């Protein structure tokens, strides 16, 4: 008889990945992990169903793509769909910023070996082919490491194991959610002056079971052309699922039985269900949806005293800094500041005073650096959380750094 301790075995298998899911041949979620600031839970599940339908991966195969649902995501985010057994599949994603072209579903690894034809077309044809090769070989080596867990892969592939695991997850869900959540809560937020986000959270009881609904009906429609501010539904769904599982401490047990108790309503052609060509607003709309979700969950939690405190959106940013030779990733929220490296920056000022961080970084490389900024700049806390390039405040868009330019931040956590 299996127990909740199986979650540790699943965790071990995907420990090398930031974002990853394990599913069975039906596409039912067995285990999931989202450690990247940008969540892709539903995006991975969507892409698996498409790959299964059109390419039917076999044991040892890895299919790649950066196009989960006909656009709507950053081209630099590469998804990998791999087959561990006939009834166990691993899907993960990783960022590789040099890629700026669409990759349709492509059989990259067949029976454990990288396709020479695809390697020639995708890697060897690039001017910086060494960088491409390093990225893809590193990702495939992770897949090879997972395949060493032969005993657990064999066990987890069995229908009986999966049925028992689903029952464990469902019982934990009942204990964590059903005894706490009651009623409904509704929240509206005006975004960029004339875009409305409206979220209603409700707990229903059917046949002595509680179900959760998150409904974005009433949210503004996406506008065409240059004024389009929107994202694909799987982007928002990923954020909502993660926020729900995090709030009720279900992250280690996020699986199909929990998904089956959560209903998400995202009206077609609204700003939360209309793919943007390059996913420009994905991060900020996902973060907005998550913040609104957390507020509503707090209101319907029977253990939390309800209050009339006004909802306040907090600022958060994701910065992708890329040049021909390096990548820097900055993530800033209300609780942490995270970055990968600062090799090409001199630190002119770097200080912390009571959780308020101030930094002035001087770019020192001869190679130009592109800075892509996405996220939320909340007017409520603009005095304590802001970014500048050469003393000009920046909030959203693409900017260029040359040698001697200053990147300045003031951030309260």
Order of alpha helices (4+ residues) and beta strands (2+ residues): alpha-beta-beta-alpha-beta-beta-beta-beta-beta-alpha-alpha-alpha-alpha-beta-beta-beta-alpha-alpha-beta-alpha-beta-beta-beta-beta-beta-beta-beta-beta-beta-beta
